[in-house]
Each structure stands twice: as C-alpha cells, then as structure tokens.
C-alpha cells in the first residue's frame, strides 16, 4: 500500500467520523426542538475541512520527493473527493439518526423557510428546474386568486445530490489513483 493510499484512507475515515459527529450534534438540536445553526455550522465545518486539507497537503508535498507515485499536486483532488464523501455520509447519518427516509432533505421548495439549509434548498430548486419548472394548481384563495405550487419528485433533490456527490468523489479517486 502506497503512502498516498494510506493518506486517502485516513482522510476518508476522519471525514466519516466527522460527518457522524456533525449529524449527531444536529440530531441533538432537532431532538431539543432547536433548529440547527446552518450558517454557524457551515463555518465550523469549512474551517475543519480547510485545516485538515492544509495539514494533509503539507504532508503530501513533504513526502512527494520520497517516492510518491502520484501527481505532485494531486492533493488538490482531495477537496472534491472529501466534499463528495462528507456530504453523502453526513446526510445518510443525519437521516438515519432522525429516522427519516434516505431521501429526506427538508421541506419542499414552497414550504422552506429562512432557517432551512441553503445547501438542501439548492438541490430542491435544481430538482424543480430539472423537472421543467412545473407549477401545479392547489386551490383558490379567499380573494379569488389561484394558488400554485412548484412540483417535482419527492426523491429528486436527494437523487441529484447523491449522484453529484458520488461523481465528485469517484472521479477524484479515479484521477488520483489511476
């Protein structure tokens, strides 16, 4: 097993444990009827990722002259690889801990509020756009106006997210190790 392979495995294990820990904290917030601080959590998670990536990048560059068989700047691929892996693991753990379906990504687009995840909101929006921006008649309101709602498949946001994240993860691994 090469040095780069060992580094990649250690990174994946660390990200898996970090995703589990973050999902556990968010689940505790939901259990206490508190909304997770998506903005604050994002800053903390990005800081963790940046520090971890910097540490691994320095190790990668220091070890490269001593027999690394992979591109000198292959550490750059750790960003999309880590992002894809962490987000898939985090969503899986969060939904499992909250006893939600694998595809749960918060309320539908028209029911989302300012406290809902912006990342999940993006996937809901993309699912609606990819589905042809369909609007479905719901009812007439009390002033004679028709009320419409955006329509897209319930599982579509998660499918798009998981597929995109998996492609990022697998493509980065393939480029790095092939």
C-alpha distance (Angstrom), angle and dihedral (degrees) to the residues before:
residue distance angle dihedral
X1 . . .
X2 3.79 . .
X3 3.79 128.1 .
X4 3.80 91.3 -110.6
X5 3.80 91.3 52.1
X6 3.80 91.4 50.8
X7 3.82 90.7 48.1
X8 3.81 91.4 49.4
X9 3.81 92.1 49.5
X10 3.80 91.8 48.5
X11 3.79 90.1 49.7
X12 3.81 92.3 49.8
X13 3.81 91.9 48.8
X14 3.82 91.8 47.4
X15 3.82 91.1 48.7
X16 3.80 91.2 47.2
X17 3.82 91.0 52.9
X18 3.80 91.6 44.6
X19 3.82 91.4 50.4
X20 3.81 89.7 50.0
X21 3.81 91.6 49.7
X22 3.82 92.9 47.8
X23 3.82 91.9 47.5
X24 3.81 89.5 49.4
X25 3.82 91.3 52.5
X26 3.80 92.7 47.6
X27 3.82 90.4 47.5
X28 3.80 89.5 52.4
X29 3.82 89.0 52.9
X30 3.80 91.3 51.0
X31 3.82 90.6 46.6
X32 3.82 89.4 54.0
X33 3.83 89.3 50.7
X34 3.83 90.2 -110.8
X35 3.78 124.1 131.6
X36 3.81 112.8 -123.8
X37 3.80 112.9 -110.5
X38 3.80 95.5 -114.6
X39 3.81 94.5 -177.6
X40 3.81 94.8 46.8
X41 3.79 92.2 43.0
X42 3.79 90.9 50.3
X43 3.81 91.1 53.9
X44 3.81 91.8 49.4
X45 3.79 93.0 46.5
X46 3.80 93.3 47.2
X47 3.80 89.9 49.0
X48 3.82 90.5 50.7
X49 3.80 90.4 48.2
X50 3.81 93.5 47.3
X51 3.81 93.3 49.4
X52 3.80 92.6 45.8
X53 3.80 91.8 46.7
X54 3.81 91.7 48.2
X55 3.81 91.7 50.5
X56 3.80 93.0 48.4
X57 3.81 92.0 44.0
X58 3.80 91.5 54.1
X59 3.81 90.4 48.0
X60 3.81 90.0 47.6
X61 3.80 93.2 51.2
X62 3.80 93.4 44.5
X63 3.80 92.8 50.5
X64 3.80 96.8 41.1
X65 3.84 95.6 86.3
X66 3.82 89.1 53.2
X67 3.75 99.2 68.1
X68 3.80 107.7 -59.4
X69 3.80 106.2 161.4
X70 3.79 94.8 -161.8
X71 3.79 132.1 81.1
X72 3.77 114.3 -68.4
X73 3.79 90.9 -124.1
X74 3.78 95.1 39.4
X75 3.79 88.0 115.9
X76 3.82 87.0 78.5
X77 3.82 87.6 69.9
X78 3.79 88.7 61.5
X79 3.82 89.2 77.6
X80 3.83 98.3 63.8
X81 3.81 90.2 33.6
X82 3.81 92.1 53.1
X83 3.80 94.0 41.6
X84 3.79 93.3 51.9
X85 3.81 93.2 45.5
X86 3.82 96.6 44.4
X87 3.81 96.5 47.3
X88 3.81 93.1 48.5
X89 3.82 91.9 47.6
X90 3.81 93.6 44.5
X91 3.81 94.1 50.9
X92 3.80 91.7 45.6
X93 3.83 92.9 49.6
X94 3.81 94.2 43.0
X95 3.79 93.4 50.6
X96 3.81 92.6 44.1
X97 3.82 92.8 49.1
X98 3.80 91.1 47.8
X99 3.82 91.6 44.6
X100 3.79 91.1 -121.1
X101 3.79 127.3 143.6
X102 3.82 117.5 -87.4
X103 3.80 89.3 -108.4
X104 3.82 98.5 50.9
X105 3.81 111.0 128.6
X106 3.77 101.7 158.9
X107 3.79 129.6 -84.5
X108 3.79 123.7 -24.0
X109 3.80 119.4 -83.8
X110 3.81 96.1 -95.0
X111 3.81 92.0 48.0
X112 3.81 97.4 49.2
X113 3.77 121.0 114.0
X114 3.80 136.6 -163.3
X115 3.82 91.3 -90.4
X116 3.81 93.4 57.5
X117 3.80 121.5 99.7
X118 3.79 114.0 -81.1
X119 3.80 90.1 -153.2
X120 3.81 91.6 56.0
X121 3.82 89.5 43.1
X122 3.80 89.0 58.5
X123 3.83 91.5 55.3
X124 3.81 91.9 47.2
X125 3.80 89.6 50.8
X126 3.82 92.1 46.7
X127 3.82 90.7 49.8
X128 3.79 89.6 52.7
X129 3.83 92.6 47.6
X130 3.82 93.1 44.8
X131 3.81 88.7 49.3
X132 3.80 91.8 59.5
X133 3.83 99.4 -94.0
X134 3.80 92.1 -86.0
X135 3.78 119.1 -172.1
X136 3.80 119.2 -159.6
X137 3.79 124.6 -156.8
X138 3.81 110.5 -116.7
X139 3.82 106.5 173.6
X140 3.78 145.7 -54.4
X141 3.77 114.4 -85.2
X142 3.80 122.0 -136.1
X143 3.81 93.4 -91.1
X144 3.81 94.0 57.8
X145 3.82 94.3 -99.6
X146 3.77 120.5 135.1
X147 3.81 115.8 -122.1
X148 3.80 119.0 -145.0
X149 3.78 131.9 -173.0
X150 3.80 130.9 -156.9
X151 3.78 111.1 -105.0
X152 3.81 128.8 -150.4
X153 3.78 135.7 134.6
X154 3.79 116.5 -71.7
X155 3.82 92.4 -128.8
X156 3.81 95.5 40.0
X157 3.84 98.2 93.2
X158 3.82 92.6 51.4
X159 3.79 92.9 44.0
X160 3.80 91.2 52.4
X161 3.80 92.0 45.7
X162 3.81 96.5 46.2
X163 3.82 93.0 45.0
X164 3.81 93.1 48.3
X165 3.80 93.1 45.5
X166 3.81 92.1 46.2
X167 3.81 91.1 49.7
X168 3.82 90.5 50.8
X169 3.79 91.4 48.2
X170 3.81 97.9 44.5
X171 3.81 95.4 40.5
X172 3.80 91.2 51.3
X173 3.80 91.2 49.3
X174 3.80 92.6 47.8
X175 3.81 93.9 48.6
X176 3.78 90.9 46.2
X177 3.78 99.3 46.4
X178 3.82 104.9 29.1
